[in-house]
Amino acid sequence: MSDGTFVRAAALADVPEGVPTPVLVNGKRLALFNLGDTVHATDEMCTHADYSLCEGHMEGCTVVCPLHFASFDVRTGAVVDPPACDDLTSYPVKVDGDDILVSVS
């Protein structure tokens, strides 16, 4: 759960549209997803097999894990396709100029 404190996670220019991008924020491994008009943040690791979703690919608003093809809606963290059963944790994001700010507390 977030306490509302936002910290800088990355520069907007370093998170290409449609490319899952790994970042470390306050010791948490996150994935940033630039959807063009919004940026979203979730935990980086797939809940099914603990594999980096940043090695996967995007299909619209969905990230697909390359290991067993579980997929998640990056806007909410919700599982879209099995074999994953557990949703990802998603985090509040703000864009301030060229900075992507995430609340992970």
LOROLUM-240381 format. One line per field, with one value per atom (N, C-alpha, C, O): x, y, z; atom name. Coordinates in steps of 0.001 Angstrom, whole numbers, plus 500000, padded with zeros to 6 digits. Example, Ala and Ser with C-alpha at 12.3 -4.5 7.8 and 13.67 -1.06 7.14 Angstrom:
residues 2
east: 513190 / 512300 / 513200 / 514236 / 512850 / 513670 / 512900 / 513409
north: 494310 / 495500 / 496700 / 496681 / 497750 / 498940 / 500030 / 501138
up: 507800 / 507800 / 507800 / 508465 / 507080 / 507140 / 507870 / 508039
banu: N / CA / C / O / N / CA / C / O
***
This chain:
residues 105
east: 500840 / 500000 / 500885 / 501934 / 500475 / 501253 / 500885 / 499729 / 501884 / 501614 / 501473 / 501316 / 501528 / 501366 / 502651 / 502617 / 503794 / 505075 / 505601 / 505724 / 505906 / 506404 / 507904 / 508400 / 508625 / 510059 / 510349 / 509603 / 511437 / 511807 / 512241 / 513085 / 511646 / 511984 / 512833 / 513708 / 512581 / 513292 / 512953 / 512030 / 513722 / 513379 / 512403 / 512538 / 511444 / 510470 / 511160 / 510715 / 512234 / 512975 / 513626 / 513953 / 513816 / 514456 / 513465 / 513862 / 512180 / 511146 / 510396 / 509383 / 510902 / 510288 / 508854 / 508521 / 508036 / 506647 / 506594 / 507249 / 505794 / 505581 / 506695 / 506671 / 507682 / 508807 / 508859 / 509118 / 508620 / 508723 / 510132 / 511122 / 510211 / 511500 / 511720 / 510916 / 512801 / 513057 / 513675 / 514506 / 513258 / 513850 / 513894 / 513162 / 514757 / 514844 / 514442 / 515079 / 513381 / 512872 / 512757 / 511995 / 513521 / 513516 / 513686 / 513028 / 514575 / 514858 / 513876 / 514042 / 512863 / 511868 / 512158 / 512414 / 512114 / 512281 / 510918 / 509988 / 510828 / 509581 / 509754 / 510869 / 508636 / 508592 / 507764 / 506673 / 508292 / 507552 / 507056 / 507744 / 505840 / 505207 / 504691 / 503761 / 505290 / 504873 / 503859 / 504203 / 502600 / 501546 / 501265 / 500252 / 502146 / 501983 / 501338 / 501938 / 500116 / 499437 / 499553 / 499262 / 499974 / 500160 / 501331 / 501732 / 501864 / 502915 / 502382 / 501751 / 502634 / 502173 / 503367 / 504387 / 503219 / 504276 / 503682 / 502631 / 504374 / 504004 / 505284 / 506390 / 505112 / 506271 / 506862 / 506140 / 508177 / 508866 / 508694 / 508656 / 508592 / 508645 / 507253 / 506307 / 507149 / 505915 / 505528 / 506389 / 504257 / 503791 / 503714 / 503559 / 503819 / 503754 / 505090 / 505156 / 506161 / 507446 / 508614 / 509762 / 508347 / 509413 / 510420 / 511626 / 509909 / 510730 / 510445 / 509312 / 511454 / 511303 / 510339 / 510529 / 509313 / 508372 / 509006 / 508495 / 510109 / 510802 / 511497 / 511943 / 511594 / 512101 / 510976 / 511227 / 509751 / 508579 / 508265 / 509099 / 507043 / 506640 / 505235 / 504477 / 504928 / 503639 / 502691 / 503083 / 501443 / 500337 / 499272 / 498415 / 499336 / 498428 / 498746 / 499855 / 497777 / 497945 / 498344 / 498268 / 498765 / 499097 / 500574 / 501123 / 501221 / 502582 / 502515 / 501787 / 503290 / 503314 / 504665 / 505716 / 504618 / 505841 / 506413 / 505674 / 507713 / 508295 / 508504 / 508772 / 508388 / 508679 / 507535 / 507736 / 506330 / 505177 / 503979 / 502881 / 504189 / 503191 / 501998 / 500933 / 502173 / 501162 / 501130 / 502147 / 499970 / 499897 / 499118 / 498267 / 499449 / 498904 / 498529 / 499208 / 497453 / 497080 / 497982 / 497913 / 498816 / 499786 / 499121 / 499733 / 497880 / 497179 / 496726 / 496623 / 496455 / 495914 / 496733 / 496616 / 497559 / 498289 / 497501 / 498024 / 496255 / 495380 / 495871 / 496340 / 495750 / 496064 / 495062 / 493857 / 495572 / 494725 / 494674 / 493606 / 495829 / 495905 / 496775 / 497809 / 496345 / 497157 / 498415 / 498518 / 499360 / 499175 / 499258 / 499063 / 499533 / 499563 / 498165 / 497170 / 498104 / 496833 / 496772 / 495691 / 497944 / 498006 / 498316 / 499194 / 497584 / 497817 / 499168 / 499715 / 499686 / 500867 / 500442 / 499297 / 501348 / 501103 / 501367 / 502395 / 500442 / 500656 / 500860 / 500432 / 501516 / 501910 / 501458 / 501457 / 501070 / 500691 / 501880 / 503013 / 501599 / 502629 / 502167 / 500992 / 503117 / 502899 / 504050 / 505185 / 503752 / 504803 / 504869 / 503873 / 506076 / 506314 / 507410 / 508593 / 507024 / 507994 / 508569 / 507844 / 509890 / 510547 / 510797 / 511465 / 510275 / 510496 / 509279 / 508144 / 509534 / 508499 / 508654 / 509710 / 507595 / 507587 / 506657 / 505568 / 507105 / 506332 / 506239 / 507194 / 505083 / 504892 / 504930 / 504047 / 505959 / 506124 / 506080 / 506218 / 505896 / 505928 / 504714 / 504581
north: 498827 / 500000 / 501235 / 501251 / 502244 / 503471 / 504482 / 504574 / 505240 / 506304 / 507654 / 508684 / 507650 / 508878 / 509610 / 510641 / 509107 / 509734 / 509221 / 508014 / 510143 / 509771 / 510013 / 511027 / 509084 / 509234 / 509046 / 508372 / 509647 / 509550 / 508118 / 507547 / 507554 / 506190 / 506190 / 505339 / 507145 / 507178 / 508465 / 509192 / 508721 / 509795 / 509227 / 508079 / 510015 / 509577 / 509128 / 508175 / 509802 / 509463 / 508080 / 507489 / 507559 / 506250 / 505097 / 503948 / 505389 / 504355 / 504417 / 505107 / 503689 / 503752 / 503232 / 502305 / 503828 / 503386 / 501923 / 501532 / 501123 / 499731 / 498774 / 497614 / 499233 / 498386 / 498293 / 499301 / 497114 / 496984 / 497361 / 496867 / 498243 / 498782 / 498539 / 498982 / 497840 / 497576 / 498779 / 499486 / 499005 / 500040 / 499516 / 498597 / 500115 / 499813 / 501072 / 502115 / 500978 / 502129 / 501741 / 500845 / 502425 / 502145 / 500649 / 500101 / 499997 / 498587 / 497624 / 496410 / 498131 / 497277 / 497221 / 498244 / 496002 / 495823 / 496015 / 495237 / 497074 / 497414 / 497353 / 497384 / 497268 / 497403 / 498642 / 498828 / 499482 / 500649 / 500365 / 499743 / 500834 / 500602 / 501936 / 502511 / 502427 / 503666 / 503301 / 502687 / 503690 / 503397 / 504583 / 504601 / 505566 / 506729 / 507882 / 508949 / 507686 / 508757 / 508609 / 509550 / 507445 / 507206 / 506261 / 505513 / 506315 / 505382 / 504616 / 505197 / 503318 / 502466 / 501733 / 501535 / 501329 / 500598 / 499393 / 499483 / 498257 / 497045 / 496411 / 496851 / 495366 / 494556 / 494007 / 493748 / 493830 / 493361 / 491871 / 491442 / 491083 / 489633 / 489021 / 489396 / 488077 / 487339 / 486596 / 486019 / 486603 / 485931 / 484414 / 483691 / 483937 / 482486 / 481806 / 480802 / 482340 / 481634 / 482549 / 482193 / 483728 / 484628 / 484901 / 484724 / 485334 / 485648 / 487092 / 487554 / 487809 / 489226 / 489458 / 488940 / 490239 / 490614 / 491571 / 491744 / 492184 / 493094 / 492338 / 492947 / 491031 / 490191 / 489803 / 489228 / 490116 / 489782 / 490869 / 491723 / 490821 / 491807 / 492327 / 491721 / 493460 / 494103 / 493746 / 493637 / 493569 / 493433 / 494419 / 494085 / 495630 / 496683 / 497055 / 497501 / 496876 / 497189 / 495967 / 495981 / 494917 / 493658 / 493337 / 493510 / 492861 / 492364 / 490845 / 490274 / 490202 / 488744 / 488242 / 488637 / 487367 / 486781 / 485808 / 484988 / 485885 / 485028 / 483574 / 482705 / 483305 / 481962 / 480981 / 479940 / 481317 / 480429 / 481154 / 480601 / 482390 / 483183 / 483641 / 483933 / 483705 / 484364 / 485825 / 486376 / 486450 / 487865 / 488648 / 488116 / 489940 / 490831 / 492165 / 492638 / 492768 / 494120 / 495079 / 495130 / 495830 / 496692 / 497881 / 498516 / 498188 / 499304 / 498972 / 499859 / 497689 / 497269 / 496173 / 495969 / 495465 / 494315 / 493021 / 491967 / 493070 / 491894 / 490847 / 491172 / 489581 / 488470 / 488498 / 488631 / 488371 / 488288 / 486842 / 486339 / 486176 / 484789 / 483971 / 484446 / 482723 / 481820 / 481422 / 481679 / 480806 / 480050 / 480859 / 480287 / 482146 / 482944 / 482997 / 483092 / 482935 / 483046 / 484324 / 484853 / 484819 / 485992 / 487243 / 487242 / 488316 / 489605 / 490171 / 489817 / 491053 / 491842 / 492983 / 493433 / 493443 / 494678 / 495826 / 495857 / 496766 / 497955 / 499149 / 499134 / 500173 / 501316 / 502612 / 502712 / 503614 / 504913 / 505566 / 505498 / 506202 / 506861 / 508275 / 508516 / 509195 / 510558 / 510887 / 510467 / 511636 / 512167 / 513663 / 514380 / 514114 / 515524 / 516009 / 515788 / 516664 / 517078 / 515839 / 515074 / 515635 / 514455 / 513373 / 512380 / 513550 / 512578 / 511689 / 512163 / 510384 / 509438 / 509220 / 508798 / 509511 / 509383 / 508231 / 508092 / 507404 / 506242 / 506263 / 506626 / 505872 / 505737 / 504261 / 503499 / 503854 / 502428 / 502182 / 501037 / 503206 / 503046 / 502293 / 502070
up: 500000 / 500000 / 500000 / 500642 / 499300 / 499141 / 500226 / 500637 / 500683 / 501644 / 500939 / 501595 / 499610 / 498846 / 498533 / 497861 / 499001 / 498715 / 497379 / 497173 / 496481 / 495157 / 495078 / 495569 / 494460 / 494235 / 492754 / 492042 / 492302 / 490891 / 490586 / 491276 / 489539 / 489112 / 487853 / 487693 / 486953 / 485672 / 484943 / 485310 / 483906 / 482976 / 481951 / 481526 / 481567 / 480573 / 479287 / 478646 / 478910 / 477686 / 477768 / 476739 / 478991 / 479165 / 479201 / 479396 / 479016 / 479038 / 477703 / 477585 / 476697 / 475369 / 475381 / 476119 / 474575 / 474461 / 474008 / 473041 / 474731 / 474357 / 474736 / 474325 / 475519 / 475912 / 477440 / 478098 / 478022 / 479479 / 479936 / 479397 / 480939 / 481354 / 482850 / 483670 / 483214 / 484633 / 485332 / 484761 / 486581 / 487425 / 488862 / 489230 / 489648 / 491069 / 491822 / 491677 / 492631 / 493370 / 494845 / 495207 / 495678 / 497121 / 497407 / 498292 / 496649 / 496862 / 496224 / 496345 / 495550 / 494878 / 493389 / 492754 / 492834 / 491392 / 490732 / 490943 / 489927 / 489251 / 487747 / 487227 / 487070 / 485617 / 485299 / 485838 / 484423 / 483947 / 482544 / 481734 / 482271 / 480974 / 480445 / 481010 / 479364 / 478730 / 477649 / 476639 / 477877 / 476912 / 476002 / 475302 / 476004 / 475129 / 475863 / 475991 / 476351 / 477070 / 478584 / 479321 / 479049 / 480481 / 480706 / 479815 / 481914 / 482333 / 483534 / 484416 / 483567 / 484660 / 485256 / 484596 / 486527 / 487230 / 487937 / 488572 / 487818 / 488542 / 489075 / 488763 / 489887 / 490235 / 488945 / 487983 / 488931 / 487723 / 487469 / 486316 / 488525 / 488377 / 488205 / 488896 / 487275 / 487042 / 488316 / 488980 / 488660 / 489872 / 489707 / 490692 / 488492 / 488260 / 488495 / 489204 / 487907 / 487976 / 488309 / 488045 / 488886 / 489318 / 488204 / 488383 / 487056 / 485888 / 485497 / 485631 / 485015 / 484703 / 483541 / 482440 / 483812 / 482757 / 481750 / 480644 / 482134 / 481215 / 480091 / 479119 / 480213 / 479124 / 478165 / 477106 / 478537 / 477730 / 476721 / 476419 / 476206 / 475209 / 475531 / 476288 / 474931 / 475124 / 473993 / 472831 / 474366 / 473411 / 473876 / 474695 / 473347 / 473808 / 475244 / 475538 / 476149 / 477571 / 478385 / 479614 / 477701 / 478354 / 478168 / 477081 / 479251 / 479147 / 479210 / 480021 / 478339 / 478265 / 478766 / 478261 / 479764 / 480304 / 479275 / 478731 / 479002 / 477977 / 478431 / 477600 / 479716 / 480215 / 479953 / 479326 / 480436 / 480256 / 479655 / 479597 / 479209 / 478485 / 479321 / 478776 / 480637 / 481464 / 481042 / 480619 / 481155 / 480789 / 481837 / 482551 / 481898 / 482919 / 482291 / 481380 / 482775 / 482381 / 483160 / 484388 / 482466 / 483155 / 483847 / 484706 / 483484 / 484112 / 485525 / 486373 / 485780 / 487076 / 487750 / 488959 / 486983 / 487491 / 487414 / 487773 / 486956 / 486929 / 485932 / 484841 / 486337 / 485438 / 484283 / 484497 / 483070 / 481880 / 481390 / 481043 / 481360 / 480901 / 481849 / 482319 / 482131 / 482955 / 482194 / 480995 / 482869 / 484100 / 485384 / 486457 / 485338 / 486567 / 487166 / 486447 / 488490 / 489222 / 490044 / 490307 / 490449 / 491320 / 490522 / 489659 / 490818 / 490175 / 490597 / 491642 / 489762 / 490111 / 491028 / 490974 / 491857 / 492591 / 491637 / 490960 / 491583 / 490761 / 491691 / 492845 / 491174 / 491981 / 491322 / 490095 / 492126 / 491563 / 490861 / 491336 / 489720 / 488909 / 488570 / 488293 / 488598 / 488103 / 487166 / 487390 / 486122 / 485252 / 485519 / 485420 / 485861 / 486163 / 485227 / 485485 / 484147 / 483142 / 482484 / 481848 / 482636 / 482054 / 483100 / 482811 / 484301 / 485372 / 485577 / 485603 / 485722 / 486115 / 487604 / 488076 / 488342 / 489796 / 490173 / 489618 / 491131 / 491558 / 493079 / 493765 / 493593 / 495036 / 495392 / 494999 / 496141 / 496495 / 498001 / 498431 / 498801 / 500264 / 500767 / 501971
banu: N / CA / C / O / N / CA / C / O / N / CA / C / O / N / CA / C / O / N / CA / C / O / N / CA / C / O / N / CA / C / O / N / CA / C / O / N / CA / C / O / N / CA / C / O / N / CA / C / O / N / CA / C / O / N / CA / C / O / N / CA / C / O / N / CA / C / O / N / CA / C / O / N / CA / C / O / N / CA / C / O / N / CA / C / O / N / CA / C / O / N / CA / C / O / N / CA / C / O / N / CA / C / O / N / CA / C / O / N / CA / C / O / N / CA / C / O / N / CA / C / O / N / CA / C / O / N / CA / C / O / N / CA / C / O / N / CA / C / O / N / CA / C / O / N / CA / C / O / N / CA / C / O / N / CA / C / O / N / CA / C / O / N / CA / C / O / N / CA / C / O / N / CA / C / O / N / CA / C / O / N / CA / C / O / N / CA / C / O / N / CA / C / O / N / CA / C / O / N / CA / C / O / N / CA / C / O / N / CA / C / O / N / CA / C / O / N / CA / C / O / N / CA / C / O / N / CA / C / O / N / CA / C / O / N / CA / C / O / N / CA / C / O / N / CA / C / O / N / CA / C / O / N / CA / C / O / N / CA / C / O / N / CA / C / O / N / CA / C / O / N / CA / C / O / N / CA / C / O / N / CA / C / O / N / CA / C / O / N / CA / C / O / N / CA / C / O / N / CA / C / O / N / CA / C / O / N / CA / C / O / N / CA / C / O / N / CA / C / O / N / CA / C / O / N / CA / C / O / N / CA / C / O / N / CA / C / O / N / CA / C / O / N / CA / C / O / N / CA / C / O / N / CA / C / O / N / CA / C / O / N / CA / C / O / N / CA / C / O / N / CA / C / O / N / CA / C / O / N / CA / C / O / N / CA / C / O / N / CA / C / O / N / CA / C / O / N / CA / C / O / N / CA / C / O / N / CA / C / O / N / CA / C / O / N / CA / C / O / N / CA / C / O / N / CA / C / O / N / CA / C / O / N / CA / C / O / N / CA / C / O / N / CA / C / O / N / CA / C / O / N / CA / C / O / N / CA / C / O / N / CA / C / O / N / CA / C / O / N / CA / C / O
***
